[in-house]
């Protein structure tokens, strides 16, 4: 990600990041990024920066066993599960999640990840079919995602999402889940 595009950055923050990128890349023998917008943004600091797209294996290992009350409660849900895994930052479209919950009231929306950078997302707790599960240990995430009926990437199209590559897309593909995403940059639509 080009962190200069993250929300709430001051001009001083962006200037410091620019200097850090310039210094880091000036001392590098080789540099690569995973999406074209970041390659373009870093090109002034390293003319030969390479683009190496993300990838994934389509056959993931079996999920680890999870032993927690929260997971047992989650496994008892009989409704179809619309799931999201990742930080619930300001790139998340809160209004879209609300509309999904209302339109698919018969479904359970499982939101797995940290809300620390976007406490406004917690307002969705008022909806009866949305549940926040918090941060889940990395090795346990596939067990949670295995129960998704569909995985979502409800990102807002903005400077941040144009300067990143959503890694959760590759996780969802690896886990064999159907994916519904907003129209954001840097998602391969051919899979």
N, C-alpha and C positions, 0 to 999 in steps of 0.2 A: 504494500500500500504506500502511496505517497501521503504521508501523515500531514502534510500541509493542507490537505483537503478535508481533514477531519473537522467536525463542528467545534465551535467555541475556541478556535485558534485565534490568537491576537496577531497583529502584524509582527510584533516582536517574536512570538513563537514561530511564525512562519520563516522569519529571517534567520533565527537560530537553526531551525531544521535545514534550511537551504545551505547554510554554512557547514553544518554537519554532513549533509549529503556531498557537498563539494569536497570536503576534506577526506571523507571516507573513500569516495570514488577516486580521488587523486592518488591515494596510496594503494589502490587495488591493481592487481595484475589482470584480473578477469572479473567481470560483473555480469549478472543476469537478472532478469525480472520475469514475472509470470503473466503479464498482460501488456498489450501495446500502449495504452495510455501512460503507464508508468515508464515504459521504455522511452517514450517520447519526452516525458517530464525529466528523466535523468540523462538523456542524451547530451545536454550541454556540459555535463560534468564528467562524462565518460562516453566518448564518441562511438566506441565499438561495443556498447552494452548489448547483450544478446537477449533474445526473447526465447524462453523455454516454457511452453504452456504447461499447465498442470495436467495431470492424468490420474487414472485410477485403474484398479483391477475390478472387473465386474463380479468376481467371486470372493467375497469376504470370508474370513474365518468365522466359525460359529461364535455367537456372542458369549461373553463371559457370564457366569452365573452372578446374579445380584441378590443379596440377602438384606433387604430393608423393608420396613413397614410401608414406606412410601411406594416402593416398587410393587409390593404385593397388592396394595390398594389400586395402583395403576393397572396391574394385570387383571383386576376384577372388573374393569370397565368393559361393558359389552357393546357400547356404541362404537361406530366407526371413529377412528382417531385421525385428526388432522394435526400433524406435528411439525414443530420447528426446533432445531438444535442450533444454538449459537448465542453470542452476546446480544441481548435485546437493547442495542444502542439506538441512538437517534436516527439511524438509517432505517429503522423499523417503521412501517406504516401502521400506526395505531388505529387510525380510522378504518383502514382496510381490514385489519383483524377483527374489529368490532362488527363490520358488515358481514364478514365470513361467519362469525359466531351467530349473528342474527339470521342470516340466510340458511345456515346449516345447523339449526337449533337442535337437530337430532344427533349431531356429532359432538365429540369431545375435542377441544383444542388443547393440546399439550405443548406448553412453551417451556423448553429446557434451556437454561442458561442464566447468566448474570443479568440483573437489572440495575446494577450500581451506576452505570453511566447514563441511564435514562429512567429515572423513577416515575416519570409520567406514564410509562407503559403499565404500571401497576393499577391504574384506573380500570383496566380490563378485568380485574379480579371481581368486579361487581356483576359480571355476566356469569350466569350459572354453569355454562358449559366450557368455561376457560379456567385452566389451572396452571399456575406457575410451579415448576418443580425445582427451580434453582439450578445451581451448578452441580453437575453429575460427574464423577470421576471419568476421565477419558476412556478407560478400558471398559466401563459399564455402558457407555452411550449406545453401542450397537444393540444391546439387549432392550433398551428403551425404544430405539428406533424400529426394531423388528416388529413392534406392534402398530406402527403407523399404517394407516390405510393409504394416506397420501402425505407427502412431505411438501412444505411450502417454504418459499423464499420471498417474504413480504417486504422487500426493500423499496425505499423511496428512490426514485431516479434523481440523483444530485451529484455534486462534486465528489463526495466521498465514494459513492458506488461506481462512479466513472473512473476512479483511480485505484480500484482494487479488483481482485478476482475472488468471488465468493467460494471459499473452499468447501463449504457445506454442500454445494452442488455435487462435488465429486464424492463426498461421503454418501449422499443420498443415492447416487448411481451405484456405488459399491454395494450398498445395502439392498439394491434392487427395488427401490421405492419409486412409484410414480411421483413426478415433481411438477408443481405448479409454481411459477415464479412471475413476479411483475416484470415488465419489459425494461430490464436494466442491461447495461453494457457488460461485456466480458463473460457472458454465458454462452457456451457452445450449444446451439440449438439443433445440432445434427445427431445427437445421441438418442 
